[in-house]
Amino acid sequence: MIKRNPTNPILIPQKERVWEAFAAFNPSVVRKKDTIHLVYRAMSKSQSHHGVTLPLSTIGYAKSSDGIYFSNRCQLIKPEFDWEAFGCEDPRVTEFEGRYFIFYTALSSYPFSKEGIKIGVAITSDFETIQEKHPVTSFNSKAMALFPKRLNGKIAALLTVHTDMPPAKIALALFEHESEIWSKDYWQEWYASLDDHVIPLMRDHKDQVEVGAVPIKTKDGWLLVYCYIRNYLSVWAKTFGVEAVLLDPQDPKKIIGQTKEPLLTPEEDYERIGNVPNIVFPSGALVFGKKLFIYYGAADTTSALACVDLEGVLQELLPKKLVFTTKSTSSADRLTRFEGNPIITPIPEFDWEAKATFNPAAINIDGKIHIIYRAMSSDNTSVLGFATTLDGFHIEERLTKPIYGPTEDFEEKKRAHANSGCEDPRITRIGDRLYMCYTAFDGVNPPGVALTSIKVQDFLNRAWNWEKPKLISPPNVDDKDACILPKKINGGYMIFHRIERGIYVDFVSNLNFNNGRFLRGDILFRPRKDKWDSRKIGICFAPLETEKGWLLFYHGISNDFYYRVGLALLDLNNPLRVIARSSYSVLEPEEDYEKEGHVANVVFPCGAVVVQDTLFVYYGGADKVVGVATANINDLVESVLLGAS
């Protein structure tokens, strides 16, 4: 539990000093031996400056022995150059290799505009004189914080990009040499590939994030205390919060754990009432013994302090340890959800997946599970994103750019803002190639089944050399939910797909689909009246081979428009023969992330892998997020045989 310091606020404006008469807030701290040095944003009352009247921001300084009571306040940094002419705001200070680097927001124009809000740096060795000053970024940015140690030999920093052009992005910058920090060439190249540097922290595109304190090295990784603002663009619902994230010690772009709720929100009078009401803005942090001290600005007027147990915060951020067994602990006829669901959610900082991430394919290659998920942009274009997991539950890696997108006329958008693109992939390995079926949609014509493939080695090397896709379903026929059986049947490939309301199958001698060949198909089975799959059905992913038959997962839509998941068992040698079909569903919408989203009450699997006897099923929840559920595959086979209709 976080506790505010009883002496709050620890810094208040000093009216007798013109330069900080209006506000003293957003403090940043660094400790050297027994002294805590604090820099903060100081604001004057309105004054004439460069021919305009405004409250001018400069950087103040104070020091302390206990981190609570500060004295010796003085003005440390003020505007001197054109690039900072109209103010110096919100400093972050780091001791790095014997000197103190103070990054701050530099305002170069008035009236204030996004083009004139950038980052500057001042360097001092004693907090008495400034030895160097440099403009840093050439684009809209704020809140830069230098890591106190090199990472793999490189200087590292976090900064907020597009703070005034939401959505903002917190990103990592790495420098070979100190001079690169203020190199125009460096930043031009870095900014051109901005998405490669982003740390995805936003949970919703309506929110906003900003770097808070300088990262703190802990035994478990880099701890970053930062500002998370919910409903940022709303006048009435905007909520400032203090949150924390634990970053990988070697690669801080990787998130180990992130708080889902704020540590601190505006509650006290000094946080709710001030120059800008209802703000808590973290800008500094220190470790004192077992406590984490968090310094923050309150209502853009004063500086305050709160403390929390450091180990408690780390335990909250670390992934929960799992006891892995090959036997499902659930009842034999149900899938068990992972408690950490959803495992993939939209990243608002990346427009291509800002709206939704759902309906994932999955494949296990050499002990690593590769997930290909449908991602939807703000203009409703679907592409395919990529992530991996080693334990089946926790995402180890997630790429910042899509691995597949619309390239052909049959999948390129023909109507503005309509749904279009590459949807709902299913993947099958045959020999040294991966074959991917997906739904292709141009927003106007009926959706169809497209097929592409890639060499396994190219896939593992992240060389996305996909074959030119072909539309394999007949023109002007609504055809979706396609996948390929991984083994030949009587010398041919068996393809499952959905026409109208039922599951169809087709046999082809090869997968080239030359000479205008299209899927035709025979019905495998249809919806059933008065059951959970009464309205429409479609296969989830390629059936899984077991000793007693091909285990087929399918989704069914009921008359009340709930999407549920059920099972069927097909004959091993003649998969056209349905041995059994479950009378119940094994997964249905129950959790909030399955009931509330872009389409309510949906669980929609497109991928599964088997590890020993444990089946991992990856599914879309409410057309917005990805979840995973598990079961013992042998128990499922027995349950469908016993509970067949």
Summary of the structure (lengths in Angstrom):
residues: 645
radius of gyration: 28.4
end to end distance: 53.2
largest distance: 92.1
contacts: 2310
relative contact order: 0.08
helix: 10%
strand: 47%
